[in-house]
Each structure stands twice: as C-alpha cells, then as structure tokens.
Amino acid sequence: MIWKEDVECLDPAGLKAVQSEHLKKLIPYIYHHCPVYKQKLDVAGVAPDSIRSIDDIKRLPFTTKEDMRDNYPYGLFSAPQEQIHEIHVSSGTTGNPTLVGYTKDDLALWGDVMARVLCCAGAEPGDTIQIAYGYGLFTGGLGFHYGALTMGLRIIPTSSGQTARQLKIMQDFKPRIIGCTPSYALYMAEEAKDMGIDPRQGNWKIGVFGAEPWSESMRHEIEEAWNMLATDVYGLSEIIGPGVAQECAHKDGLHTFSDVFFPEIVDPTTGEEVREGADGELVITTLTKQGIPLIRYRTRDIVSINHQKCRCGRTSPRISKIKGRTDDMIVVRGINVFPSQIEHVLVGIEGTQPHYQIVVDRKARKLDEVEVLVEVEQKFFSDEIKHLNEIRDKIRKEIEAVLSIGVKVTLVEPKTIERSMGKSKRIVDKRTL
Ligand code: DLL
C-alpha cells in the first residue's frame, strides 16, 4: 500500500511541476514574512517573484545550523508566534539549541509524511504500533504518533526506557510494528534473552529504526535477533523530525518525499551539486512548511542519491543510508577519522559485536591517542588468552591499515559499553583542544 500514490508515483515531469509550484509560492512567502531570509535573498540578488521553476533553487543561498543558532530563538520563523502550536528542540548541540515551531498545517504535514513513512515500511490500517522513541522535545515520539494517528493505527505510546515494561507490552498487546532507535532494538533483544524471552518468538514484525547511524550488519543482527523486517527512517528536527525519507520492503535506499522536502546532494566544500550516485552532503528545502520553512538547509549528513524508479512503484528519489556526517569526523594527529571506517572493519571480523566506542585522549607526550573499545562474544573470554590476543591484533592491524595511525584496541565483554535508550555515543573525545 502507498499512502499518497498520486505524488509518490508521479513521473519526473509531474513531480517537477509540483515542486516548481511550491517553490514559486515559498520564496515570496519567506521574503515577506522573515526579515532574516529577506536579507539573505537580497544579498544573493534573488527577487522574490523571479522564481520560475524548481531549477531556480540553485540560485538560492544555503541555510546552515549557524544561521539557526545566530537567530535563536525565533529569527528564522516565518509565521507569527500565535500561529505556532508546537515547539521542538534538536538534541546534541552545544550553545543555543536548535528550536523549531509548527503551525497547524505543519502538524498536518508531519502526520502526512509520517503516515507515508509507516506505509512505506509496511504498516497497514488497523495495525498496532509500539512507539519507543522518546516523547518530549525530541521529535521521535510525537512524529511517529502523528503519523500513526493519520494512518489510523492503534498506538501504544511507551516512549523510550523501562525495557522490561516495553517487553511485557510487546507480549501482552502484540503490536506488529515497533519504532525506536536501532541500538535500542538490539539492547531490548539482549534484555529479552536475559529475561528468558525468545525475541524470535516476539510479536514485532516490522521495525522502523532511525535517529542515529546504523550499518547493514546491524540491520542483519536486528533482523536475526527479532525475526523481523528492519527498515530505516531518516529525518531531522530542522526539516520536520522523522518523516524525511524511509525504506520500503526492498531496502534499496530511503524514499524521499521530494514533493515537499526537496533534496540536493552537494560537495561539502564547494557547495556544487555532485553527480548522481556520488557521495555528498544532503541539502533540503522544505517546499510547503509555514512555521519555519528552510531553504537549502545543509544537513551535514553524507549520502548518495538515486533517481531510478523503485521496484515498489515509487518514483521519488532515494537516498542511501547515512554514510557519515561532515562534522562527526574527528581529526587525530592530522588524520581525518570517521566512526564508520572503524565500524566497517569490525563488520568483517567474526565474533565482534556492533557495539564499539572510540576514545580519543591527549596524554603526557601531547600526542593524540586513540583507543577503540570493542565488544566481543562472551565465548572468547573463556577461550585461551592466545585466541583473544589474536583477534585483538587482527582488529588493530586492520584499523591501522584503514586509518594510517596507530590505535590501541581493547576487547571488552558483552554489555560493557554503555547502552543508550536513545541515540548511542560512538566517540568520547577527552582532549581539551
Ligand atoms: O533524530 C529525527 C528522527 C527521529 C529521525 C526518529 C528518525 C527517527 P534530530 O534529533 O534533529 O532528529 O537528529 C537529526 O540524526 O541529521 C542525522 O545525523 C541523524 N539521523 C537521523 N536519522 C538517521 C538515520 C531526529 N536513519 C540527525 N540514519 C540527522 C543515520 C540519522 N542518521
């Protein structure tokens, strides 16, 4: 089932027409309602009535996280305060948080795109969904809630945490759909086993997992552990929250809802569009939002894009899983390090688990030191020490080959690395730079 077949299966010309109509209305709207954007457009030399089609988007200036911080709290809002009915705040920032506000129509749009997400994942009207994303200022819980309401699902709003209760609810109320972060899904599988519950016999059959990076191997682990289909949902508070892109059952890229959130992939350094299929930074324009519409917002998420029609029938462009961030890179002794490079090494080594943490420190000799903590299966600890050392050396050598810097690898027992009910923390940077 496709929630909005009329737009999700449009031919390219039809889609372009829809996008162009939206952009033609959006630019005069923000120009006349948001002084910050008026100034940005004036500086870029873009007259508000000069937009003819979606192709004109390239003439528009980018919006960055700094623009949002600098104009905190309401500077980038286009709608008057009395029309803002809900406010959310983005997580994980320092200094001023990123604040976003929704008008009534924005909330309806959120419900709509999230219904498209849930449908794309395989939910059907009448299904029950357990929403184990945090409710509150974080957009996860309420975003899923509005989508499930719009779609007519039965909602169990557990929010995150209280794992034993989550599992009891799963067993008693038999929801077919679960929404939570992928790391929490794995954590719940471990807890279930400890409680004597076989997760493979559980009731969740479709997972809608996102809010943090996760690899194909983590997907495999989750699907094996729970005997379910694990799909990827992407979004960010600045654009709407969850509801920007979602995988269908083919798991071959995340369908964007490009009739309302227009995606571009640019070179993070030059801002120029990259060729189809190449990695670059995802930039999004909200074509129909009213509260805080954003033009060409630099997400800092690295993806590639594919405009081919999907086997499911949807024609909207698909983005790859998030491959990294332009800002989660750490620089160690002058070398750029992405957590995904380390994860990639671990995936290829049997017996390691998808739980790892990178600790960077700068000690006495003022040289950056990197320690990678890796959880390995319990059985290795009862094995000969020689075997444990062999795996450790193998991991160390492979990471060093990829990063070209020396690292210390420490193998730890399962469940040593702190688990998160929300987004997991991969890097601990102890340096005072
Ligand atoms: O994490 C919204 C969300 C909630 C998405 C629930 C999916 C499910 P923020 O807290 O503003 O919003 O964080 C947004 O999280 O720029 C990405 O770097 C990362 N992120 C979100 N989804 C994914 C994903 C929500 N599926 C930031 N894969 C984004 C990788 C993701 N990273």
Residues whose N, C-alpha, C, O or C-beta is under 5 A from the ligand:
A	BS01	DLL	S90 S91 T139 G140 F209 G210 A211 E212 P213 W214 D232 V233 Y234 G235 L236 S237 E238 G241 P242 T299 D301 I322
